[in-house]
Amino acid sequence: MTAGTFESDIPIPSEVKNNVFITSLDKIYNWSRRNSMWPMTFGLACCAIEMICAASSRYDMARFGMEVFRATPRQSDLMIVSGTVTKKMVPTIVRLYNQMPEPRYVLSMGACANGGGPFKEGYNVVDGIDKFVPVDVYVPGCPPTPQALIYGLLTLHEKISQQSFTNVPWYSKDDPMAGVFPIPVLGPDLVDLRQVDVIRQEALRTQGLERAAAADAAVSEEIDAEVAA
Ligand code: SF4
């Protein structure tokens, strides 16, 4: 260092100087964000028991600044989807996710949330919450142990450590609706509104096939009647 200044004796290219500044800010942002991540109070099935266990004194998630489970999405940074995701629950999950402020993260805990688990073929279960909200970390297991959940949380910490505020989507002004996910409609089945065009085309195609089949049947009936006469 030159005496009395903050200039280095070694010349530093301007782009690297900028990077040093941004990198330092990123480190501060990421350090504070990952060490004060508040999960939402949100349990769906048996996996939630292990999540509760991870928060209790034996495993003590408080070591990572995560002891404050919030009962409102407005104060939550992390949604832990812990358990079987039924079709009836999906609209609520997406609505809660939309209500969480950015930056927000989703951890999918257990086989059910990851891909339907043992109930994958069930009429009322979806095969993975990642079909509806973006998932940052998947924790396998049925159920995952508290240690596995904590490993998943540390993996999320690592992911956050790699983020830069220069390119994270929540500071982008390009698309203000980018973080809002369509809430699926629960009717006779779950309808994902992002798939409406595909559903409409398929319905038209099916209707067309039905009409063609009906016309074929009518023609066949006429031919049969003529033959009989
Ligand atoms: S993954 Fe296993 S333990 Fe977890 S909710 Fe599904 S059935 Fe229960």
Residues whose N, C-alpha, C, O or C-beta is under 5 A from the ligand:
A	BS01	SF4	A45 C46 C47 G83 T84 G110 A111 C112 G117 G141 C142 P143
